[in-house]
Amino acid sequence: MEEHMQDNLKQVSTWRRIGFILIFAVIAGVVRTLIWVVVLLQIAAALLTGDTNQHILGFGQKLAAYLYHIMLFMTFNTETIPFPFSDWDLTEEAIHNKDLATK
């Protein structure tokens, strides 16, 4: 058992993923801040115009989807590395293909 644990500790892929997790933890913090900016802008738009801003609405949806993909990767629910280390299209595919009901 101890030998198996030693082998696990030497796996480069695990240490690489840990590095990515640390990077994405920082990126997730920035994205969460941007989501709060979107929330405040939508509140202002709703108060001033009586309706939401469609451009901000789409941006908020993409931010939320991106944060979801980061969380899936950080919790080992997907092997697809989120943007900027892969194409943005892969982020959208990972979100649309993820079936959480089967877990």
CYANA upper distance limits for C-alpha pairs under 8 A (distance plus 0.5 A):
  1 MET  CA      5 MET  CA      6.86
  2 GLU  CA      6 GLN  CA      6.73
  3 GLU  CA      7 ASP  CA      6.78
  4 HIS  CA      8 ASN  CA      6.82
  5 MET  CA      9 LEU  CA      6.73
  6 GLN  CA     10 LYS  CA      6.92
  7 ASP  CA     11 GLN  CA      7.09
  8 ASN  CA     14 THR  CA      8.48
  9 LEU  CA     14 THR  CA      8.43
 11 GLN  CA     15 TRP  CA      7.31
 12 VAL  CA     16 ARG  CA      6.49
 13 SER  CA     17 ARG  CA      6.63
 14 THR  CA     18 ILE  CA      6.73
 15 TRP  CA     19 GLY  CA      6.76
 16 ARG  CA     20 PHE  CA      6.85
 17 ARG  CA     21 ILE  CA      6.55
 18 ILE  CA     22 LEU  CA      6.83
 19 GLY  CA     23 ILE  CA      6.89
 20 PHE  CA     24 PHE  CA      6.52
 21 ILE  CA     25 ALA  CA      6.49
 21 ILE  CA     73 PHE  CA      8.29
 21 ILE  CA     74 MET  CA      6.05
 22 LEU  CA     26 VAL  CA      7.21
 23 ILE  CA     27 ILE  CA      6.92
 24 PHE  CA     28 ALA  CA      6.27
 24 PHE  CA     70 ILE  CA      7.10
 24 PHE  CA     74 MET  CA      8.17
 25 ALA  CA     29 GLY  CA      6.92
 26 VAL  CA     30 VAL  CA      7.11
 27 ILE  CA     31 VAL  CA      6.69
 28 ALA  CA     32 ARG  CA      6.54
 28 ALA  CA     67 LEU  CA      6.74
 28 ALA  CA     70 ILE  CA      7.55
 29 GLY  CA     33 THR  CA      6.85
 30 VAL  CA     34 LEU  CA      6.81
 31 VAL  CA     35 ILE  CA      6.65
 31 VAL  CA     63 LEU  CA      7.20
 31 VAL  CA     67 LEU  CA      7.27
 32 ARG  CA     36 TRP  CA      6.91
 32 ARG  CA     67 LEU  CA      8.20
 33 THR  CA     37 VAL  CA      6.93
 34 LEU  CA     38 VAL  CA      6.77
 34 LEU  CA     63 LEU  CA      8.36
 35 ILE  CA     39 VAL  CA      6.68
 35 ILE  CA     60 GLY  CA      6.86
 35 ILE  CA     63 LEU  CA      7.23
 35 ILE  CA     64 ALA  CA      7.89
 36 TRP  CA     40 LEU  CA      6.69
 37 VAL  CA     41 LEU  CA      6.62
 38 VAL  CA     42 GLN  CA      6.54
 38 VAL  CA     56 ILE  CA      7.10
 38 VAL  CA     57 LEU  CA      8.49
 38 VAL  CA     60 GLY  CA      6.63
 39 VAL  CA     43 ILE  CA      6.69
 40 LEU  CA     44 ALA  CA      6.69
 41 LEU  CA     45 ALA  CA      6.57
 41 LEU  CA     56 ILE  CA      8.29
 42 GLN  CA     46 ALA  CA      6.50
 42 GLN  CA     52 THR  CA      6.26
 42 GLN  CA     53 ASN  CA      6.99
 42 GLN  CA     56 ILE  CA      7.70
 42 GLN  CA     57 LEU  CA      8.24
 43 ILE  CA     47 LEU  CA      6.64
 43 ILE  CA     52 THR  CA      8.36
 44 ALA  CA     48 LEU  CA      6.50
 45 ALA  CA     49 THR  CA      6.09
 45 ALA  CA     50 GLY  CA      7.42
 45 ALA  CA     51 ASP  CA      6.90
 45 ALA  CA     52 THR  CA      6.17
 45 ALA  CA     53 ASN  CA      6.78
 46 ALA  CA     50 GLY  CA      4.99
 46 ALA  CA     51 ASP  CA      5.19
 46 ALA  CA     52 THR  CA      5.83
 46 ALA  CA     53 ASN  CA      8.45
 47 LEU  CA     51 ASP  CA      8.29
 52 THR  CA     56 ILE  CA      8.50
 52 THR  CA     57 LEU  CA      7.67
 53 ASN  CA     57 LEU  CA      6.55
 54 GLN  CA     58 GLY  CA      6.83
 55 HIS  CA     59 PHE  CA      6.88
 56 ILE  CA     60 GLY  CA      6.50
 57 LEU  CA     61 GLN  CA      6.76
 58 GLY  CA     62 LYS  CA      6.82
 59 PHE  CA     63 LEU  CA      6.70
 60 GLY  CA     64 ALA  CA      6.61
 61 GLN  CA     65 ALA  CA      6.68
 62 LYS  CA     66 TYR  CA      6.55
 63 LEU  CA     67 LEU  CA      6.65
 64 ALA  CA     68 TYR  CA      6.64
 65 ALA  CA     69 HIS  CA      6.78
 65 ALA  CA     91 THR  CA      8.47
 65 ALA  CA     92 GLU  CA      7.92
 65 ALA  CA     95 ILE  CA      7.48
 66 TYR  CA     70 ILE  CA      6.79
 66 TYR  CA     82 PRO  CA      8.12
 66 TYR  CA     91 THR  CA      7.22
 66 TYR  CA     92 GLU  CA      8.40
 67 LEU  CA     71 MET  CA      6.72
 68 TYR  CA     72 LEU  CA      6.70
 68 TYR  CA     95 ILE  CA      8.07
 69 HIS  CA     73 PHE  CA      6.73
 69 HIS  CA     82 PRO  CA      6.88
 69 HIS  CA     91 THR  CA      6.84
 69 HIS  CA     94 ALA  CA      7.54
 69 HIS  CA     95 ILE  CA      6.82
 70 ILE  CA     74 MET  CA      6.60
 70 ILE  CA     81 ILE  CA      8.50
 70 ILE  CA     82 PRO  CA      6.56
 71 MET  CA     75 THR  CA      6.57
 72 LEU  CA     76 PHE  CA      6.77
 72 LEU  CA     77 ASN  CA      5.40
 72 LEU  CA     78 THR  CA      6.22
 73 PHE  CA     77 ASN  CA      6.31
 73 PHE  CA     78 THR  CA      5.61
 73 PHE  CA     79 GLU  CA      6.87
 73 PHE  CA     80 THR  CA      7.40
 73 PHE  CA     81 ILE  CA      7.10
 73 PHE  CA     82 PRO  CA      7.87
 78 THR  CA     94 ALA  CA      8.19
 80 THR  CA     90 LEU  CA      7.86
 80 THR  CA     91 THR  CA      8.19
 80 THR  CA     94 ALA  CA      7.45
 81 ILE  CA     85 PHE  CA      6.83
 81 ILE  CA     86 SER  CA      6.70
 82 PRO  CA     86 SER  CA      6.40
 82 PRO  CA     87 ASP  CA      8.29
 82 PRO  CA     88 TRP  CA      8.08
 82 PRO  CA     90 LEU  CA      7.93
 82 PRO  CA     91 THR  CA      6.23
 83 PHE  CA     87 ASP  CA      6.34
 83 PHE  CA     88 TRP  CA      6.00
 83 PHE  CA     90 LEU  CA      8.41
 83 PHE  CA     91 THR  CA      7.12
 84 PRO  CA     88 TRP  CA      7.90
 86 SER  CA     90 LEU  CA      7.24
 86 SER  CA     91 THR  CA      8.40
 87 ASP  CA     91 THR  CA      7.57
 88 TRP  CA     92 GLU  CA      7.15
 89 ASP  CA     93 GLU  CA      6.67
 90 LEU  CA     94 ALA  CA      6.45
 91 THR  CA     95 ILE  CA      6.83
 92 GLU  CA     96 HIS  CA      6.72
 93 GLU  CA     97 ASN  CA      6.37
 94 ALA  CA     98 LYS  CA      6.47
 99 ASP  CA    103 LYS  CA      8.44
